[in-house]
Amino acid sequence: MTDAEQLPGVPGFDQSGDTGFDTLAVRAGNIRSEHGEHSEVMFLTSSFVFRSAAEAAARFGGTDKGNVYSRFTNPTVRAFEERLAALEGGERAVATSSGMAAILAMVLGLLKAGDEVVTSQSLFGTTNVLFDKYARKFGIVTRFVPLADLSAWREAITPATRLFFLETPSNPLGELVDIAALAELAHAHDILLAVDNCFCTPALQRPLAMGADLVIHSATKYLDGQGRCLGGAVVGRDKLMEEIFGVVRTCGPSLSPFNAWVFLKGLETLRLRMDAHSRQALALAQWLEAQPQVAAVHYPGLQSHPQHALATRQQRGYGGVLSFEVKARPGETGREAAWRFIDATEVMSITANLGDAKTTITHPGSTTHGRLSPEAKAAARISDGLIRIAVGLEDIDDLIADCSRGFAAC
Ligand SMILES: *Cc1c(COP(=O)(O)O)cnc(C)c1O
């Protein structure tokens, strides 16, 4: 998968003639002050000074494009936006204070009361609440369909549908949807397609090249890569992004320049890290699949994954997140076995976060998906014995040894 020869087959990665991804990751959106610093400067200032009253008036009036106030103009935040837009192959990015703020800014900027959204049942839990509770309060109705079922997406369309929203691969089961096919369906009905690209990042998947209109990011995850800062972004065409920029400027879910600086540096090593996360996760998934106490492993990089071919066609790598089901002892619940496994690990951190150099382990059934009813859990195939691992950058042998401790306990 990480073979260079394979890249031209993956949409968005045939860059012959253009500046390469790795160069953009290091160089795009570079800013340099009159001091000539080599590393990007952090503009930790809330406002900017004008040389005259006339300049102030021109800045406020928009005839002078210079900086005004860091809620909507900050050079470090702009550098992060430019670098991310270049990596996603989008015209423009708008940064936000978190991934959820990015989704909210998109909803406020592009939808109105009476509009409808179709999204998948396998969504980040908080995104589900944003659509189903908060957007609904303002008259935006959301329909939930099985992620991979194109005909369900088609049947959910009404004359009021304005947006398709999805994550691929999904959390925690690693299900995929064919982005190009869904983009075609969306555009045939004048619907926008937004892809939350948090799990793959542009290093592994470029949804805009496959026809998506918008890409959403929680920069908190892999763009940072070391679990330090919260942030988010929306990427897409200028015309759409102008609406989203207006929301951030007016409503204020703005990214801090400090966090933007951390993400800017994170992007420089993004591809190296994503390749390493993918390599490690594949090795761990293959090892887990061979263990007698495992009932199933869910990872798009495995030959046994039902959408392995689609993952290979659509992604440059398979990502760092896998999940697996442990077998319970007779008379025990899957949850007891899963909890014993998790508690026996010593290297991995028990936390629901992901996209960190540190490996994290979690029991979705009682944490991220704990609020779901038993029926909803069954529909989402979140079994009692399911464990999710977001594979980090420790030595793979130490991670395997940690899992061996888990199996010895369960
Ligand atoms: C974490 C996450 C979000 C939300 O991002 P925050 O930065 O925590 O607000 C959205 N989508 C996915 C897929 C996530 O994993």
The ligand as an SDF file (V2000), in Angstrom:
LIG
                    3D

 15 15  0  0  0  0  0  0  0  0999 V2000
  -12.7920   13.7010   17.6350 C   0  0  0  0  0  0  0  0  0  0  0  0
  -13.6180   13.6850   16.4220 C   0  0  0  0  0  0  0  0  0  0  0  0
  -14.4370   14.7850   16.1060 C   0  0  0  0  0  0  0  0  0  0  0  0
  -14.5780   15.9910   17.0030 C   0  0  0  0  0  0  0  0  0  0  0  0
  -13.4070   16.6930   17.1320 O   0  0  0  0  0  0  0  0  0  0  0  0
  -13.0250   17.6060   18.4160 P   0  0  0  0  0  0  0  0  0  0  0  0
  -11.7620   18.2400   17.9970 O   0  0  0  0  0  0  0  0  0  0  0  0
  -12.9220   16.6850   19.5860 O   0  0  0  0  0  0  0  0  0  0  0  0
  -14.1500   18.5800   18.5820 O   0  0  0  0  0  0  0  0  0  0  0  0
  -15.1550   14.7320   14.9280 C   0  0  0  0  0  0  0  0  0  0  0  0
  -15.0830   13.6530   14.1130 N   0  0  0  0  0  0  0  0  0  0  0  0
  -14.3140   12.5790   14.3920 C   0  0  0  0  0  0  0  0  0  0  0  0
  -14.2800   11.4340   13.4450 C   0  0  0  0  0  0  0  0  0  0  0  0
  -13.5610   12.5630   15.5650 C   0  0  0  0  0  0  0  0  0  0  0  0
  -12.8090   11.4740   15.8380 O   0  0  0  0  0  0  0  0  0  0  0  0
  1  2  1  0
  2  3  1  0
  2 14  2  0
  3  4  1  0
  3 10  2  0
  4  5  1  0
  5  6  1  0
  6  7  2  0
  6  8  1  0
  6  9  1  0
 10 11  1  0
 11 12  2  0
 12 13  1  0
 12 14  1  0
 14 15  1  0
M  END
$$$$
